[in-house]
Amino acid sequence: MAPALLEPVQDALSAPLKNHPNLVAPEPEHCPGPESNLAGQGLACAGCPNQSICASTPKGPDPDIPIITSRLSGIRHKILILSGKGGVGKSTFTCMLAHAFAADEENMVGIMDTDICGPSIPKMMGVEAETIHVSNAGWSPVWVADNLGIMSVQFMLPSRDDAVIWRGPKKNGLIKQFLKDVEWGEMDYLLVDTPPGTSDEHLSVNSFLKESGVDGAVVVTTPQEVSLLDVRKEIDFCRKAGINVLGVVENMSGYVCSNCKHRNQIFKATTGGARRLAKDTGISFLGAVPLDPRIGMSCDYGESFFDSFPQSPACTALKAVVERVKEEVGIQNRLG
């Protein structure tokens, strides 16, 4: 479990961003960012009261990138977990994937929760009430097990119900701190759980990690076309941003009765589901994980579904997904 808090980290929530210009109005929608090379020149800048301020802000390489690269040099594999649509079980899948990797005691695994406005990872991992240990070396992750640590804004909030109401630059600043100030140490896997969509958090993670190297992204969807519609956008975002797509996982893929083992399709794949999507877009299909009510129960109680129900169809499917992910990142199978 996490050690006791030595210093308050609440200041990180209220501190201004480094070198952030003093704007006279809130950033408009689709703002490229005051520090961007397009600041003051983009289409969203036309008519903005901040246009001249942003245009005159000094540009150039982010001086923190080398620090981030050095801090993350001990992490062998960095994997983004993405989804175009909310509610597809992306954070749940991230937790189960982390538990699956951590089942091998030789692996050191970390989760970085970049869903600043909806940080659910601590609840699912059973460490919601923990706080962050701060030392001269930086912030320490909260340890769920000896080989599984996480970092989330939830640990910094005075109350579990407090809302984080921030615009993009503020969220980007905290994500940078998670990468620059957290003492991740030597790790085999760092899973980066992201919010739905293709917004500020995704752009920040990609730009901050580009120099240190990202193995790729696992895209999570459900079978129905409403979800696949947004996942196609997510895949397009990855390609435009230069992010390697390791593959797509179909979550909530049917329901297997625990008594008779009959499988029902709760969300019907009206357009072929994730398997067809993978074929059409030329990416790998990593597998399909069925619904299991015990997954939700395990998340509510902060327990590992992977450990509690190792013989369940969902757990068996997840093990297969883990092997496919390892293949995609070029890792030889070590799990028995």
C-alpha angles and dihedrals in degrees: 000000000000118000121241120284112263099181132020115257095186088103088073089067095054103030117109119245117266112265091354108158120240103255123199095211138023117276111265124235112286091020108168089217130262092259095047122111086238093054110136092007106069126100090254089056095066108110094001113140088224096055098104092042093052093043091056096046111114112258131201142102116332105255090212095062094083089048091052091047091052093046092052096042091105094058111095100193130024116190127184119213109210140174132175094211129052119233098038093116097257097147091043089051090048091055093048091047090051092050089048093053091043091053084083101073090207090066123087109205133188135185121205110197108209094170091109097176097041109031104175100151096090091054093049091048095049097244101100094127095051126107134208124271112221124197139155088277092058137255116339120220117245106255118225091177136355090275103029124074134168140193124203140156087240089079090060099052121100091222133022089235097051113120122226105220105184138144121231101272092054092050090047090053093056093047088054089052091051088057100036104036104032115095098225093163122182110351138163096207135019112188113199111205110203134190120254120280136025104287143123097308093055094047091048095049091048095049095044094048100038095092095044091048133246120220090212147269133293109211117209124204142156121236101257124095093240088068096038090054091065094038089061087058090050091053090048089051091052092052094048091047093047095245116149111233108221091191147284128278122205106218124192087025101169130316123264114207110233091217109041097016090228113153121225125187104230093175107035118217096232093173100034100280126236094325091061091042091054091050093047094048097040097241131124123272104223098188147277125272116201126221118267122176088215090067091065091044092051091051092049091053095041093240131138111257087192091061098036099050107024094156097052120115090242092053092047090051091048092053088055090050090051091054091049092049090051090051091052093053091044099249121150114235112263101162116096 
